[in-house]
Amino acid sequence: MTTIDRVIVNGRVRTLDAQGTVASALAVSDGVIVAIGRDDEIIELAGNETERIDAGGRAVLPAFIDSHTHLRRASLVLSYYIDFLGTDPRRLQDVLEAVRLRAGQRPAGSWIQGDSLQPRRLDAGRYPTRWELDRAAPDHPVVIRGIGRHVAAANSLALKIAGIDRDTLDPPGGRLERGEDGEITGILHEHGKLRLDATRSDTVIPIPTEEDRVAALRDTMSLLHSYGIACVHEMAREPNDVGDYLRLREEDGLGVRVRLYIRGLKAQTRLEWVTGLGLRSEFGDDWVRLGGVKFSIDGAESAHNAALYEEYPGEPGNTGLLRIQPEELNEVVGAAHRSGLQVAVHSIGQRAVDIALDAFELAQRQYPGRRLRHRVEHAYTPLNPGQLERMAELGLLWSPQPAFLHASGEEWAEVFGEERGQRVLPVKTAAALGIPIQFNSDYPCSPMNPFIGLKTAVTRTTEQGNVFGADEAVSVDTALRYMTAAASYSTTNGRQGFLVPGNVADVMILSRDPYEIPGDEITGIEVALTMVDGNPVYRKF
């Protein structure tokens, strides 16, 4: 006879199953949902001695799955660096003051690092130059990274330590900004970061100790729980990314489930490490599982590095950067596909999307026996005619971030024009073509808070209150499924994302029911309880 560990009663249990079943109670045994039904049915099944969680009429839903994050990296920012995503400065002087304050707290010669700066939100609309950073911290090497680490701003001491000067040439896939006199300004794009890229094996930036890294990761788990997140897909590009999760699991337990996507090119990790061991997607267990491998084609649109077919306004000759050439991408995607590895490809601009689609099509043609749920990451710029249709024909999964529209809709309109700007993030059109879709945050490239993405998908409203592409809005039910069950589908393991007997008991209780409130109030929802593997890990009532 099954022993019931605990039950949730008196709730509005929205299972998100195919029938849209709504119940009032559920029962959990050994981390698994064993029954869904009415209060009286579940209480009778469990008995009076079983722990009972009274939801108080609140909405009960599957916990969120954030299917694209850089969580391990973000944990270091939260614990040790200047977190510009959190402080959200609006003046360049505020950025420089944060650097000056941090320098005053650290011994001379120690590194000052900042992360997730959004220069277009600043009054100056740009990154600080090396000389401005020199004045803020003359005795410390300083590196300030932008959203996604696509761009870094460094002071003169950091540049000197890295061996970067006016004679340094732009590397393939990278760019060093220069003044009219040819002197580098300290602003480095993509591969132009050179040895100031903290993820390179030859970086000059000091790496935190294993103890510090694991402690930072541990501290971040409670933040995930406060947002109802029970699983993350981690885009890993350093060997320590994997090892730190495994050590945390050994010491304290993870607290969330982790699906690993290993960067296979232009990173410390390598595709051949994975294929050489014969590893395939889904290797692992319910806590740590190999999702697949990831490759990144272009840069970020916010830095005008996404690969487009046209020039960026006011920038003759700039159509973005390619971090991987098409021939190289074809080779690695084909090798991964042949080896049974799901592939996620970062492609933002239309030119990068075509390069990704070509690589997937070639791999499927060369190795037709493989059936893998490959992923197109981002692709939120106005897509060209036929690109979504190709994505559907190839059976690819689309993995965009609605929160980017919330933060950057106006920037996109500046680049693509008002009319084309209305065609960003064409979710409803893609869904009509049968493309599987999953929403995620790309944290720390946007806030961890999933309700921002949920609201944006439903209302298509930016932070400034402008609406972009209202006809591409989706329902609350659809958006929630893209943040739960669809993300479970992407890793082929369907035991998450909806509340049915046999699935893992990853559950959240919300302060308000998103189905019952106006879309513009969704970000006011708070998580009242998060349950992971049947155990309450966060509770506010």
ZAMARGU-4260 file (C-alpha; in steps of 0.2 Angstrom, whole numbers, plus 5000, padded with zeros to 4 digits):
<rodrens>
0) 5000/5000/5000 | 5007/5017/4995 | 5011/5029/5010 | 5005/5046/5007 | 5018/5059/5013
5) 5008/5075/5012 | 4993/5082/5003 | 4988/5099/4997 | 4969/5103/4999 | 4957/5117/4997
10) 4966/5124/4982 | 4962/5127/4963 | 4973/5114/4956 | 4976/5118/4938 | 4985/5102/4932
15) 4989/5109/4914 | 4986/5092/4907 | 4979/5090/4890 | 4961/5091/4896 | 4964/5107/4907
20) 4958/5097/4922 | 4955/5108/4938 | 4954/5099/4954 | 4955/5105/4973 | 4968/5093/4980
25) 4983/5082/4977 | 4993/5068/4986 | 5011/5065/4986 | 5021/5050/4990 | 5040/5048/4989
30) 5042/5064/4978 | 5029/5059/4966 | 5011/5064/4963 | 5000/5049/4966 | 4982/5056/4966
35) 4972/5071/4960 | 4955/5075/4965 | 4942/5082/4977 | 4947/5086/4995 | 4936/5072/5002
40) 4944/5059/4990 | 4962/5064/4994 | 4959/5065/5013 | 4951/5048/5013 | 4965/5041/5003
45) 4979/5049/5014 | 4971/5047/5031 | 4969/5060/5045 | 4987/5058/5051 | 4995/5063/5035
50) 5003/5081/5034 | 4990/5092/5026 | 4994/5109/5017 | 4978/5120/5016 | 4980/5131/5000
55) 4967/5142/5006 | 4958/5143/4989 | 4974/5148/4981 | 4979/5143/4963 | 4990/5127/4963
60) 5001/5124/4947 | 5016/5115/4941 | 5032/5123/4946 | 5041/5133/4933 | 5055/5126/4922
65) 5067/5140/4917 | 5073/5132/4901 | 5088/5143/4897 | 5099/5150/4911 | 5117/5154/4916
70) 5113/5151/4934 | 5130/5146/4940 | 5138/5162/4932 | 5124/5173/4939 | 5126/5166/4957
75) 5144/5173/4957 | 5137/5190/4951 | 5125/5190/4966 | 5138/5185/4978 | 5154/5193/4973
80) 5152/5206/4959 | 5143/5222/4956 | 5126/5216/4950 | 5120/5230/4938 | 5104/5220/4933
85) 5099/5221/4952 | 5104/5239/4954 | 5098/5245/4937 | 5107/5261/4936 | 5100/5275/4925
90) 5116/5287/4925 | 5133/5283/4919 | 5139/5292/4935 | 5130/5279/4945 | 5140/5265/4937
95) 5156/5274/4940 | 5151/5278/4958 | 5148/5259/4961 | 5165/5255/4954 | 5173/5269/4965
100) 5164/5262/4981 | 5169/5244/4977 | 5187/5250/4974 | 5187/5258/4991 | 5182/5242/4999
105) 5196/5231/4991 | 5215/5231/4992 | 5224/5239/4978 | 5228/5228/4964 | 5212/5217/4967
110) 5200/5215/4953 | 5184/5225/4952 | 5170/5216/4942 | 5153/5221/4937 | 5140/5211/4927
115) 5124/5213/4917 | 5125/5232/4913 | 5112/5239/4901 | 5121/5254/4893 | 5105/5259/4883
120) 5096/5262/4900 | 5109/5275/4905 | 5108/5294/4902 | 5124/5293/4891 | 5117/5278/4882
125) 5135/5269/4882 | 5147/5259/4892 | 5160/5269/4902 | 5177/5271/4893 | 5194/5265/4900
130) 5198/5283/4905 | 5182/5285/4915 | 5185/5268/4924 | 5203/5274/4927 | 5197/5289/4937
135) 5185/5278/4947 | 5198/5265/4951 | 5216/5270/4946 | 5224/5256/4957 | 5212/5241/4952
140) 5210/5232/4936 | 5191/5234/4932 | 5180/5224/4920 | 5162/5229/4918 | 5152/5216/4907
145) 5135/5219/4898 | 5120/5208/4897 | 5125/5191/4892 | 5143/5196/4893 | 5143/5200/4874
150) 5152/5216/4878 | 5165/5221/4891 | 5172/5238/4897 | 5189/5238/4904 | 5201/5251/4912
155) 5219/5253/4907 | 5226/5242/4920 | 5215/5228/4915 | 5219/5230/4897 | 5238/5231/4901
160) 5237/5215/4911 | 5228/5206/4897 | 5241/5212/4884 | 5228/5222/4874 | 5233/5239/4867
165) 5231/5250/4851 | 5241/5238/4841 | 5230/5223/4845 | 5220/5218/4830 | 5201/5213/4830
170) 5200/5194/4831 | 5188/5184/4820 | 5171/5186/4828 | 5176/5201/4839 | 5178/5220/4839
175) 5188/5232/4849 | 5181/5250/4849 | 5193/5263/4844 | 5193/5282/4845 | 5197/5293/4830
180) 5215/5293/4834 | 5215/5274/4833 | 5217/5271/4852 | 5206/5258/4860 | 5192/5264/4871
185) 5192/5249/4882 | 5175/5243/4875 | 5177/5225/4869 | 5164/5215/4859 | 5162/5196/4858
190) 5179/5188/4854 | 5187/5205/4856 | 5187/5203/4875 | 5202/5191/4872 | 5210/5187/4889
195) 5198/5198/4898 | 5185/5184/4894 | 5183/5175/4911 | 5177/5159/4902 | 5193/5157/4892
200) 5206/5145/4898 | 5220/5158/4897 | 5210/5172/4905 | 5219/5184/4916 | 5204/5187/4927
205) 5205/5177/4944 | 5193/5163/4946 | 5184/5161/4963 | 5188/5146/4973 | 5178/5130/4972
210) 5171/5134/4990 | 5166/5151/4985 | 5158/5145/4969 | 5148/5132/4978 | 5143/5143/4992
215) 5136/5156/4979 | 5127/5143/4970 | 5119/5136/4986 | 5113/5154/4991 | 5105/5156/4974
220) 5093/5141/4977 | 5082/5150/4989 | 5080/5164/4976 | 5074/5151/4963 | 5062/5144/4976
225) 5054/5161/4979 | 5049/5162/4961 | 5042/5145/4960 | 5056/5138/4949 | 5060/5119/4952
230) 5071/5115/4937 | 5083/5125/4926 | 5092/5122/4910 | 5110/5127/4913 | 5120/5133/4898
235) 5137/5127/4904 | 5153/5133/4896 | 5166/5130/4909 | 5171/5113/4917 | 5168/5121/4934
240) 5149/5124/4929 | 5146/5105/4930 | 5157/5101/4944 | 5150/5114/4956 | 5132/5107/4953
245) 5138/5090/4957 | 5148/5095/4973 | 5132/5105/4979 | 5122/5089/4976 | 5134/5079/4986
250) 5135/5091/5001 | 5117/5098/5003 | 5107/5092/4988 | 5103/5103/4974 | 5086/5111/4978
255) 5081/5111/4960 | 5083/5099/4945 | 5097/5104/4933 | 5097/5100/4914 | 5115/5103/4907
260) 5118/5110/4890 | 5137/5110/4887 | 5145/5123/4876 | 5154/5113/4862 | 5164/5127/4854
265) 5172/5143/4858 | 5173/5138/4876 | 5183/5129/4889 | 5171/5114/4886 | 5172/5104/4870
270) 5160/5094/4860 | 5173/5080/4858 | 5173/5078/4877 | 5155/5073/4877 | 5155/5063/4861
275) 5172/5055/4866 | 5164/5048/4882 | 5149/5041/4872 | 5137/5052/4882 | 5120/5055/4874
280) 5105/5067/4879 | 5095/5061/4894 | 5110/5053/4902 | 5108/5056/4921 | 5093/5055/4933
285) 5079/5066/4939 | 5091/5078/4947 | 5105/5081/4935 | 5103/5076/4917 | 5112/5080/4901
290) 5101/5090/4890 | 5113/5091/4875 | 5126/5104/4868 | 5125/5122/4864 | 5133/5133/4850
295) 5132/5152/4848 | 5132/5159/4831 | 5130/5178/4833 | 5131/5192/4846 | 5117/5202/4855
300) 5106/5214/4846 | 5107/5226/4861 | 5126/5229/4856 | 5122/5228/4837 | 5131/5212/4836
305) 5117/5201/4831 | 5120/5195/4813 | 5107/5203/4801 | 5106/5205/4782 | 5105/5224/4783
310) 5117/5237/4791 | 5113/5244/4808 | 5106/5261/4807 | 5120/5274/4807 | 5133/5261/4806
315) 5139/5258/4789 | 5146/5241/4786 | 5140/5234/4802 | 5128/5219/4800 | 5133/5211/4816
320) 5146/5197/4821 | 5148/5179/4818 | 5156/5170/4832 | 5155/5153/4822 | 5157/5152/4803
325) 5143/5142/4794 | 5155/5128/4789 | 5161/5125/4807 | 5143/5125/4813 | 5138/5112/4800
330) 5152/5101/4806 | 5148/5102/4825 | 5130/5101/4823 | 5131/5086/4812 | 5143/5077/4824
335) 5132/5081/4839 | 5116/5075/4829 | 5125/5059/4824 | 5130/5056/4842 | 5113/5057/4849
340) 5115/5074/4857 | 5101/5087/4857 | 5108/5104/4850 | 5103/5121/4855 | 5109/5135/4844
345) 5110/5153/4849 | 5104/5163/4834 | 5097/5181/4836 | 5098/5190/4820 | 5089/5184/4804
350) 5106/5179/4795 | 5111/5169/4811 | 5094/5160/4810 | 5097/5155/4792 | 5114/5148/4797
355) 5106/5138/4811 | 5092/5131/4800 | 5105/5126/4786 | 5115/5117/4799 | 5100/5107/4806
360) 5094/5103/4789 | 5111/5096/4783 | 5112/5086/4799 | 5095/5078/4797 | 5099/5075/4779
365) 5115/5066/4782 | 5109/5056/4797 | 5090/5054/4794 | 5088/5040/4807 | 5090/5052/4822
370) 5075/5060/4830 | 5081/5073/4842 | 5072/5089/4848 | 5084/5102/4843 | 5082/5120/4849
375) 5083/5137/4841 | 5088/5149/4855 | 5082/5167/4854 | 5077/5171/4836 | 5066/5185/4842
380) 5071/5198/4829 | 5058/5201/4815 | 5060/5185/4805 | 5061/5184/4786 | 5047/5176/4776
385) 5049/5157/4776 | 5060/5156/4792 | 5047/5150/4803 | 5040/5138/4790 | 5057/5130/4789
390) 5058/5129/4808 | 5042/5119/4807 | 5047/5108/4793 | 5063/5103/4802 | 5054/5099/4818
395) 5064/5111/4828 | 5059/5118/4845 | 5059/5137/4847 | 5066/5144/4864 | 5063/5163/4865
400) 5063/5175/4880 | 5047/5186/4882 | 5055/5197/4895 | 5067/5203/4882 | 5052/5212/4874
405) 5048/5219/4890 | 5065/5227/4892 | 5070/5231/4874 | 5055/5233/4863 | 5059/5251/4860
410) 5077/5247/4856 | 5071/5234/4843 | 5060/5247/4835 | 5075/5259/4833 | 5084/5245/4824
415) 5070/5238/4813 | 5058/5252/4811 | 5041/5254/4819 | 5032/5242/4807 | 5045/5228/4807
420) 5047/5231/4826 | 5029/5225/4828 | 5034/5208/4821 | 5046/5204/4835 | 5044/5188/4844
425) 5030/5180/4833 | 5024/5168/4845 | 5006/5165/4839 | 5012/5164/4821 | 5024/5150/4826
430) 5012/5141/4836 | 4999/5141/4822 | 5013/5132/4811 | 5015/5118/4825 | 5032/5124/4831
435) 5035/5118/4849 | 5039/5133/4860 | 5046/5135/4877 | 5048/5152/4886 | 5063/5156/4898
440) 5073/5170/4905 | 5091/5168/4899 | 5095/5174/4917 | 5105/5184/4921 | 5101/5192/4904
445) 5084/5196/4910 | 5077/5195/4928 | 5074/5178/4935 | 5056/5183/4939 | 5045/5172/4928
450) 5030/5183/4930 | 5038/5196/4920 | 5039/5185/4905 | 5022/5178/4908 | 5014/5195/4908
455) 5024/5201/4892 | 5018/5186/4883 | 5000/5189/4887 | 5000/5208/4885 | 5015/5211/4873
460) 5018/5227/4884 | 5036/5234/4887 | 5042/5242/4903 | 5038/5259/4896 | 5020/5254/4892
465) 5021/5252/4873 | 5013/5237/4865 | 5022/5228/4851 | 5013/5215/4840 | 4997/5214/4850
470) 4991/5200/4837 | 5005/5189/4843 | 4999/5189/4861 | 4995/5172/4869 | 4983/5167/4882
475) 4988/5164/4900 | 4985/5145/4899 | 4996/5144/4883 | 5010/5155/4891 | 5010/5145/4907
480) 5012/5129/4897 | 5027/5136/4888 | 5035/5139/4905 | 5031/5121/4912 | 5025/5106/4901
485) 5034/5113/4885 | 5050/5114/4894 | 5049/5097/4900 | 5045/5091/4882 | 5061/5099/4876
490) 5072/5086/4886 | 5060/5072/4881 | 5057/5067/4900 | 5039/5071/4902 | 5038/5068/4921
495) 5038/5087/4924 | 5028/5102/4920 | 5010/5096/4923 | 5001/5089/4938 | 4996/5071/4935
500) 4999/5054/4944 | 5016/5048/4941 | 5024/5065/4938 | 5037/5072/4950 | 5029/5083/4963
505) 5036/5100/4958 | 5022/5111/4963 | 5019/5130/4967 | 5005/5139/4976 | 5002/5157/4970
510) 4995/5172/4979 | 4983/5175/4965 | 4976/5165/4951 | 4984/5171/4934 | 4969/5165/4925
515) 4957/5176/4935 | 4966/5193/4934 | 4970/5206/4921 | 4986/5203/4911 | 4994/5219/4917
520) 4992/5213/4935 | 5002/5197/4933 | 5018/5204/4939 | 5010/5207/4956 | 5008/5188/4959
525) 5019/5181/4973 | 5023/5163/4976 | 5016/5157/4992 | 5024/5140/4992 | 5036/5130/4982
530) 5037/5111/4983 | 5051/5102/4974 | 5051/5083/4974 | 5036/5083/4986 | 5045/5093/4999
535) 5041/5111/5003 | 5056/5122/5001 | 5048/5139/5001 | 5033/5145/5011 | 5025/5161/5015
540) 5009/5155/5024
</rodrens>
